[in-house]
């Protein structure tokens, strides 16, 4: 049963890192300013010898936008956070150091590991279960481990420290509004669910193409790549939501059980040279901005062969989806920014003779950030009523008033695990991609190239 006791202290490990300044603190600022975190105390910790002034400067920068727009109550809350915060230099992997800090903080405490996976693992191993205060929540950033084996080992380490419902494996990509938008679309419309299967759907594509390049994140990204960074940790979760059986409720147990069932049935099958592709960007330009060759970026080890664009075809071996390819693609430094799921329906079995015009399959597109809906249908065109033309029905879907990391933090602070990845699911995501990673490491799939600012290698579909 999930505990609903609110967190009193948020401890961010890796407080001097990029993730904290760029995403975590701005997300927290919106959460606090909107009144979702009353009385919360923020504590930062890191290996850098920051002074209190340096920590406050980071908070001021991260809170600036929200502070300028907030109402009086929000500004007071943001001020309270700034006045009560503190920063501690410590080696989280050192014996007793993290436990010693936890003992000083008002609980319950949520410990946010804004750290590389390997350091998070070592930090948890350095903790003794008898020195973790009751009610402590452990928050792990993606990627959760680096393989199925390492994810299982990390799960075992965490389970020895706190109960499963106090472990949050966060996925900021899937905000609560996005999850509910997908579920509402699928299960609240009786015309849609009867055709949501292999009889009527030809393929499902889930695409996250970014126009951003490396942006100084070589230390993390060059050891991860597009398959680990996005497909393993984010796009498989979206795929599962698109493919689940109707749950009894949108409660976390029913929903996460349904997600786990889909992922257990999922795999990427050999030959990997046919069902997967990978590529890396070379020098180019995006919107007039010059982008250097990835292999020559500072901090990149070109010999690793890290991909910046990956595409895999996942098969779901169950009654509903047998034979329907789920194509998951993500890449950096691409010319067209594209974040959407595209459902392509099978063409009608027969078009009455006499009609002319568009004969392309109908498509349903769900856009992410902002969440949108577009449905392509064929209708009789103006003038010649026998000529079919393509029309698109569009709608904006519900949006949260919080930033993505604000939604994640709200779930952590209130003990709601809906947006948290469950232990078995985290391991299954790695099980799905591990064979591909091994095949790529053997060179079974060529590493292609594409100029930054294009749609990918020439032989890839745009």
N, C-alpha and C positions, 0 to 999 in steps of 0.2 A: 504493500500500500504506500502511495506517495506521500511524503511529508509535506505539509503546507506551511511550516514555520519559516517566516521571512528571514533572509540573510541580514545580519547587522553590519558585517564588514566585508568589503570586496578587496581581496589581496591579489594584485596583478604581478606575477613573476615575469621578468622580461620587460619591466616598465620603461626602460630606456630604449627599447627596440622600435622598429618601424611599425609593426602591427598595432602596438599600443597607441602611438601618436596619430597614426593615419586613420584607424578604424575604431578601436575600442573606446578611447576617450570621447571622440565626437558622438558615438552611439550612446555612451553613458550620459553625456551632456543633454541630449534630447530627452532621454528617459527621465532624468532628474528634473529638467525644466517643465516637463509635462505632468509632474507630480506622481510618477510611478515608483519612486524609490525614496520615500520619506525616512529620514533618520539614518540613511546609509553613510558609512564611513569608508573612504577610499584610502588604501595603502598601496604604495608602490615598492617593489624590490627588484634589484638587479645587480649584475656583477660590476657595472660601471660605478666609479666613486663619485656619484652626483651629490652636489650640495642641495640643501632644501630649496635654495633659490632656483637651481636648475630644474628641479622637479616642478616647482610652481610655475616656472616659465613654460614648461611643456603643457601643463594643464591650462594655463591662460590661453596659449595658442590654440589648443584643441577645443576649448570652450567658447572661443571668441565669437564664432558665427551664431551659436545658440544664445549666448548672453545678450547679443545685440537685438535679437528678435523676441526674446522671452518676455512674458508678462511679469509684473512685479513679484508674484509668488515664485516664479521660476528663477528670476535673478537672485532672490533671497536664498533659494535652495542651492543654486550653483555657488554662491558665496559661502554658504555653510560648508559645502564639500571642500572648497579651497582652503578654508580656515582650519578644518579638522584633519586634513590629509598629512601624510608623512612618507618619507622615502627611506629605505634601508638597503645598504650595500651588503650583499651576502652571496656566498657560493651555495646555490641551492642543492648541489650534489655533495656538499660537505656534510659529514656526519653530525647530526644534531642541530645544524644551523636553521633549517626551515622549521623544524619542530620547536626550536627555541623562540622563533618569531611568532609562530601560531599561539604559543602559550601566553604571549603578551597582548593578543588582540581580543576584542570583545566578540563573542560568538553569538549565533552561528557565523562561521566564516566560509565564503566561497573563494577557493584558491584557483585563479585563472592562470593556466600554464601557457603564456604567450611566448613559447620557446620552441626551438627545433625538437622534433620527436625524440631524438636520441637523448637530449638533455632532460626532457620531461621524464623519460623512462628512468634515467639515473637519479633524478630528484625523488621520484616515487620510491625507488629502491632504497634510498637513504633514509626514508621515513619509517619509523616503527609504529605499528598499529596502536600500541598503548600510549603513543604520544600525539595521536591525532584526536583533538577534542570532539566530543559527541556533537553531531549535527553538521560537521564540516562537509562541504561539497567540493568535489574535485572536478575542474573544468579543463578538458583537453581539446586543443586546437587540432584541426586537420593538417596534414594527413595523420590518421591514428595508426601509428606504427609505420613500417615500410614494407611489410609483407604479411601474409596470413599468419606465419609463425610468430613474427614480432608483435602483431596485434593481439594474438592469443596470449603471449607472454605478458604484454602490458595489461590486458584484461585481468589476468591472474594476480598481477601485482596490485592493481587497483582494488580488486575484490577483497584482498587481505587487509585493506585500509578502511574502506567505507562500504556501506550497502550499495547495490546496483542502482537504486533510485536516488542515490546521492552522487552519482557519476554522470556528468554531462559531456558527451562527445559532440561538440557543437558543429553545426553546419549553417553558417550565416547565409549561404546562398539560398536556402529554403526558408524564407520568412513565413510566419504564421499565416499572413494574408494569402501568400502564394499557395501554400498547402491547401487552405480552405477554398480558395478559388478553383483549384483543380478538382477537388472533391465535389464542390457544389455544381460545377459544370457537368461532371460525369454522372452524378447520382440524383440530381434534382430535376433532370430533364428526361422524361419518359421516351421522347423520340430518339435520344442519343444512345442510351445504354443498350437497346436491342441490336444496334449495328456496331457495337464496340467489341469486335472480335475478328477472328481470322476469315470469316465468311465475307466481310464487307471492307476490311482495312487491308491495304496492300503493304504499307510500311509506315513506321514511325521514326522520325528524325528528331534528335534533341541536339541543338547546336548552340555553342557559346563561343562565338568568334569575337575577339577583342581587337581594337585598334591600338591598344597599348603595347609597347615593346617590353624589354626587360626592366626598365625603370629603376636600375640600381639594386635589383633584388637577386643578384647572381648567387649570393651565399646560400640562399634557400633554393631558388628555382633550378639552378644548374644541377643540383642533386636530386631534383624531383622530375621536372619535365611535365608536359601537358597531360599525359595519361595518368600519372599519379596525382598531379595538382588539381585537376578538374574532373576528369572522367571517373576515376576511382572514388573520389570523395564527394562529388556533387551530382554529376549527371546520372549516375546509377540510381540515386535516390529519386530524382525526378522521373526516371524511367519506371521505377517501381510504383510510384503514385499514379502514373498514367495506366499501369497495367493491373493494379490490384483488383481483387474481387470486392463486391460491395461490403463494407464493414458494417457491423451492427450499430456503431456509434463513431463519433470523431474523437472519442476518448483515446488517451495515449496507448492503452493496452490493446484495444481492438485495432487501432490504426497501425501500430508498430508490428502487431502479429501479422497483419495482412501484407505489409511491406516485406517482412522477413520471409513469408511464404513465396512471394514472387522472386526474391533474390536467390533463394535456395534452388529454384527451378532454372536459373539463368546461367549461361556460360557463353564464352567466345570460343568457337570451335576451330580446329585446324582444318585446312592449311592456313597459317596466319598471314602468309603472303597474299592470300586472296581476301581474307576477312578483316585485315587490319592494314593501316597505312600510317606512315610517320614522315615528318619533314621538319626542316629547320630554316629559319629565315636568313637571308643574306642582306647586304646593304640595299637600302631603298629610301623611299620617302612616303610619309603619311600626312596628308593635308599641308604639304609644303615643308614639313619638318623632316630633316634628314635623320635616318635611322641607320646606325652602323651595323655591320655584319655581326650576327649573334656570336659567332665563334671568336670574334676579336673584342668582345665586350670585356670590360674590367671584371676580373674574378671568374671568368668562364674558362673551364678546361675543355678545349675543343675535342680532345681525345675521348671524352665521355660519350660523345654522340647524343647529347640531350636533345630531344625533339621539342619544338615549340608549336607543333601542329600535330594532332593525333586524331585518328578516326578508327572506330571499331564497330563491328557488327555483332550485336548480342542476340542470342536466341533464347526464348523462354519456352521451355519444354513442358507445356501444360495444354489442357483442352482448348482454352480460349485463344492462345497465341501461337500454337504450333505452326511453323512455317512463315510467320510474320517477322521480317528483320527489324530490329530496333538499332538504328544507326546513331551512334553517339560521337560527336565531333567537338573539339575545342582547340583554339589556336590563338597565338599572339601575333601582333604586328600585321594584321590583315587589313585590307582596304575597306571592307564593309563590316561595320559593327553589327553583329547579329546575335540576339539572345532569344531563342524561341524553341518551342516544340511544334513540329509540323506533322499532322496526321493526314496521310494521303489515302483516300478511299479508292476502292476498286471501281473501274468504269462500269456504267450500266451494261447489263448483258445484251441489250438490244435498243437501238435508237430508231424510232419509227422513220421509215423512208420519207424523204421530203424535207427533213430538217437539215440545215447546213450550219457551218460556223464552228465554234469552240467545241472540241471534244476531249479536252484535258480533264483528268480526274478532279473531283472535288477535293478541296483541302481545308482542314481546320487548323488554324495557327494560334498558339497561345504564346504571347510575348511576356518576357520577364523583365521587370525593372525599367519602366512601369509595366504592370500587368495589363495585358490587352487581349482581346479576342477578335479574330477575323475568320470569317467563313466564306470561302469561295464557292459560289453556286452558278449554274448556267440558267439564264433566263432568256425569254424571247426579246430580241433586240427591237429598238424603235425602227419604224419604217417597214422593213420586211419582217413580218412576224414569224416567218419560217427560219429566219437566221438567228441562231443562238449566240448570245454574248455572255461574257464573264462579268458577274457582279460580285462585289465583296460586302458582306454585312459585317459591320465593325461595332465593337463595344469596349468601353474601358471597365476593367474589373476593380473590385474593391482594393483600396490601398491602406496600408497602416500609416499612422501618424508618426511612427518611429522609424529610425534608420535600421538597416538590417542587423547591425550588431546591437542596437537597442532592443530589438525583439528577442535576440538571443539572451541578452543580459536580463531582460524581464523574466524569461522562463527560468533562468538560474536563480534569481533572487526570490522568486515565489515558489520554487520547487516544482515547476511544471516541466516534465520531461518530453513534451510533445515534439519539440524541435531538436531533441537529443537523439543521437544514433545509438541504438541498443548494442550490447556487447556482441551478440551473435551476428547482427547485421554488419557491424564493422569488420568482422572476420570474413564474412561472405563476400563483401566488396573486394577484398584483397584476393580471395580465392578465384574470383572471376578474372582479375587482370594479371595475376602472377604468371600464368603460362605465357601470356603475351610478352611481358617484360623479359622473361627468360629467352624467348625466341628472338626478341630484338637484340638482347645482349649477345646472342650467338651470331648475329648478322643475318638471320633468316629473312628479315624484311628490310629492304634497302632504305637508308635515310635519304630522302629526297630534299631538294632545296626550292625555295621560292623567294623572290625579292619582296622585301617589306613593302607593304602598301598594295599588294596584289591580293587575289582571292585564293592563293595557294599555288602549288605546282600546276603546270599546264595541263596535265592529264587528269587532274582532280575536277570533279564537278564543282561549279561555283556555288 
